[in-house]
């Protein structure tokens, strides 16, 4: 028995195609020496802005540059940058939670009476 939903908009095939597109960016000109420029931008703390900026760029360019196949590629880029933005969002949340935990531990330590 197949547990796949009865997709109405071809989501299963499109998600697979998106995965293949993303996989291709790791071996193409987007990746030099096994690093993507997006990684460096993210490491500098600009990942969410960079991702959202690219989502806007490719969404606004859709239908205006090239041919129908290029328009489709723009949509794939929007989706890819949206996934990167989700990752950046989650990473920021984890960093905030880590910071809160560190601050809480330090505050608790300051409030404890030492052996002296």
C-alpha positions in Angstrom: 0.0 0.0 0.0 1.4 3.4 -1.0 1.4 6.0 1.8 2.0 8.9 -0.7 -0.6 11.6 -0.6 -2.7 12.2 -3.6 -0.8 15.3 -4.7 -2.9 17.7 -6.7 -0.1 19.9 -8.0 2.6 17.3 -8.8 4.4 18.2 -5.6 6.2 14.8 -5.3 7.9 15.1 -8.7 8.6 18.8 -8.2 10.3 18.2 -4.9 12.4 15.5 -6.4 13.4 17.9 -9.2 14.2 20.6 -6.7 16.4 18.2 -4.8 18.3 17.3 -8.0 18.7 21.0 -8.9 20.1 21.8 -5.4 22.4 18.7 -5.6 23.7 20.1 -9.0 24.7 23.4 -7.3 27.2 21.5 -5.1 29.3 20.4 -8.1 28.9 23.3 -10.5 30.3 26.8 -10.7 28.5 27.7 -7.5 30.9 25.6 -5.5 34.7 26.4 -5.6 37.0 24.2 -3.6 34.0 22.4 -2.0 32.8 25.7 -0.5 29.9 27.8 -1.7 30.0 31.6 -1.5 26.7 31.4 0.4 28.6 29.6 3.2 31.0 32.5 3.6 28.2 35.0 3.6 26.4 33.0 6.2 29.5 32.7 8.4 29.8 36.6 8.3 26.2 36.8 9.7 24.5 37.9 6.6 22.9 34.7 5.5 19.2 35.5 6.1 19.4 38.9 4.4 21.4 37.4 1.4 18.8 34.6 1.0 15.8 36.9 1.2 17.4 39.3 -1.2 18.0 36.6 -3.7 14.4 35.3 -3.3 13.2 38.8 -4.1 15.6 39.2 -7.0 14.6 35.9 -8.7 10.9 36.4 -8.0 10.9 39.9 -9.5 13.0 38.7 -12.5 10.5 35.8 -13.2 9.0 36.2 -16.7 11.2 39.1 -17.6 14.5 37.6 -18.6 15.1 34.9 -21.2 12.6 32.2 -22.2 10.1 30.0 -20.5 12.8 27.6 -19.4 14.7 30.5 -17.8 11.6 31.5 -15.9 11.3 28.0 -14.5 15.0 28.2 -13.4 14.2 31.4 -11.6 11.5 29.7 -9.6 13.9 26.9 -8.7 16.3 29.5 -7.4 13.5 31.1 -5.4 12.8 27.8 -3.8 16.5 27.0 -3.2 17.1 30.3 -1.5 13.9 29.9 0.5 15.4 26.6 1.9 18.6 28.4 2.7 16.6 31.1 4.5 14.8 28.4 6.5 18.2 27.0 7.5 19.5 30.4 8.5 16.3 31.1 10.5 16.7 27.8 12.3 20.4 28.4 12.9 19.6 31.8 14.4 17.0 30.3 16.7 19.5 27.7 17.9 22.2 30.4 18.5 19.6 32.5 20.5 18.7 29.5 22.6 22.3 28.7 23.2 22.9 32.3 24.2 20.0 32.2 26.6 21.2 29.0 28.1 24.7 30.5 28.7 23.2 33.7 30.2 20.9 31.7 32.4 23.8 29.5 33.6 25.9 32.6 34.4 23.1 34.3 36.2 22.4 31.2 38.2 26.1 30.9 39.1 26.1 34.6 40.2 23.2 34.0 42.5 24.7 30.9 44.2 26.6 31.2 47.4 30.1 29.8 47.1 31.9 27.8 49.6 33.7 31.0 50.9 
